[in-house]
Amino acid sequence: MATPAPESNSNSFKLTIWRLLYFLTLLHLKSFKFYAYKRLLVLSRRTIENFELTEYG
């Protein structure tokens, strides 16, 4: 058996990079969803407050 071909090494390296990118993307999406959810909550709360003010003010 000769030493493994360099391609297999670079392939595993690429795989590691892809895993890292995938993980980072997931992390980013999660934080973005959380941020968007918080924004949505704040906006809906403001909308409800404005509605109550115009309705009963």
Backbone torsions as a table, in degrees:
resi	resn	phi	psi	omega
1	MET	NA	124.6	175.6
2	ALA	-82.4	175.3	177.4
3	THR	-66.9	148.1	-177.6
4	PRO	-59.9	147.4	-178.6
5	ALA	-64.5	147.7	-178.7
6	PRO	-62.1	-24.9	-178.8
7	GLU	-60.5	-42.7	-178.5
8	SER	-62.8	-36.6	177.5
9	ASN	-64.4	-47.6	-178.6
10	SER	-66.7	-31.9	177.9
11	ASN	-63.7	-46.1	179.6
12	SER	-65.3	-35.2	177.6
13	PHE	-63.7	-45.5	177.7
14	LYS	-60.6	-42.2	179.9
15	LEU	-60.2	-43.0	178.7
16	THR	-61.7	-44.3	179.6
17	ILE	-62.1	-43.6	179.5
18	TRP	-62.8	-40.3	177.8
19	ARG	-61.3	-43.4	179.7
20	LEU	-62.1	-46.4	179.0
21	LEU	-61.2	-43.7	179.6
22	TYR	-60.2	-46.1	-179.5
23	PHE	-62.2	-46.0	-179.4
24	LEU	-63.7	-39.6	178.7
25	THR	-63.4	-44.1	178.1
26	LEU	-59.9	-45.3	-179.9
27	LEU	-59.8	-46.0	-178.8
28	HIS	-63.5	-43.3	179.7
29	LEU	-62.7	-40.8	179.6
30	LYS	-61.8	-48.2	-178.7
31	SER	-65.8	-36.8	178.8
32	PHE	-65.6	-42.5	177.5
33	LYS	-60.5	-43.2	179.8
34	PHE	-61.0	-45.3	179.9
35	TYR	-63.0	-45.8	-179.8
36	ALA	-62.9	-39.6	179.4
37	TYR	-63.4	-43.7	178.2
38	LYS	-62.9	-43.9	178.6
39	ARG	-59.7	-42.9	-179.2
40	LEU	-62.6	-43.5	178.3
41	LEU	-59.9	-47.4	-179.3
42	VAL	-62.0	-44.8	-179.4
43	LEU	-63.2	-44.4	-179.3
44	SER	-65.6	-38.2	178.7
45	ARG	-62.9	-44.1	178.9
46	ARG	-62.5	-42.6	-179.2
47	THR	-61.8	-43.2	179.5
48	ILE	-64.2	-42.4	179.0
49	GLU	-62.3	-45.9	178.9
50	ASN	-61.3	-40.9	179.8
51	PHE	-62.6	-43.7	179.5
52	GLU	-64.8	-38.5	-179.5
53	LEU	-65.4	-45.7	-178.6
54	THR	-72.2	-29.9	-176.0
55	GLU	-76.8	-43.4	-174.3
56	TYR	-114.4	2.6	-176.5
57	GLY	-84.6	NA	NA
